[in-house]
Amino acid sequence: MSQLALQLRGWRLTTAEILYFMPDHPSLLQSYIWQEVDRAPDFPALKRFLDFWERRLDGRLHSVTVASARLVQPAEIRTVAEVGRLH
């Protein structure tokens, strides 16, 4: 399904700032920005990514801050009933 179709069904652009401890220097935090179209408030794509992170990557998670915004709202898209030409 296209991203536009997902947005029309209520999916939103989701941005997460992930703070994690650096594997080589565990006293330092590093920031990673993740962005994807995801469904609020469950955020299944973000949860899959964080599960992958915890299983496969060395940097232990410190915190995750999530922001979500609707890009396309139903009122913004209208169908055109008629097209006219002016000579």
N, C-alpha and C positions, 0 to 999 in steps of 0.2 A: 504494500500500500504506500502511496506517495506521502511525503511529509505534509503537503497541503491537505490531503484527505484526513490524515491523522489530526491536524490542527482543527479542522471543521468538526471533528468528533470530540473535541474538548482536550486534546493533548496540548501541552505547552512547552515552550522553550525553557529548559531547566538548566541552570548553572549551579555547579557545586564547587566550593573552594575546599580542597582537602588538605589538611595539615598533617604531616607525617614526620616521624623521627627518621633522620638520615641513617641508613644502615652502618656506614663507616664511622659516623660521629653521632651516637645516640643522644647526646645532649643538645643537638641542633635540630630545629624544625625546618622543613622545606614545604613550600606551597605548590599545589598542583591544581589547575583549573580544568574541570570536566564540563562539557556542554553537549546536550542532546535534547531532542524532542521526546518528552516523557509524560506520563499520565499522573497528574496530581490527584489526590494527596498520597497515593500509594508509592509512586516513583519506582516501578518495577525495573526499568533499565538501570537506574542508579544503584538499586539494591544488587542487581546482577554484577555490575562493575565493582562495587565494594566487596562482594563475595569473592570475585576473582582476585581482587587486590589482596585480601587476607589469605587466600589459598596459595597464590603464586609469587607475590612480591615480598621483598625483604623488609621494606620500610613499614614499621608498625604505625597504625593510624593513631592520630592524636584527636582530631575533631573534623567534622564535616559541616559546612554552612551551606544551606540550599536556598536558592532564589528561583522563582518560577513566574513567568509572565505569558499571558495569552497574546499571540501575535496576530491571529486572525479571529475576528468575532463574526458570528452569523450576520449581524446587521451591516457589516462592511462589504459583503458580497451580494450583488443583485444580478438577476438575469436580465438580458436585454430583450424586450418584447418586439421591438421594431427598429429598423435601421433606415434612415431616410437620407436622401442626397439633395444638396442644394447646388444648383447650377449657377 
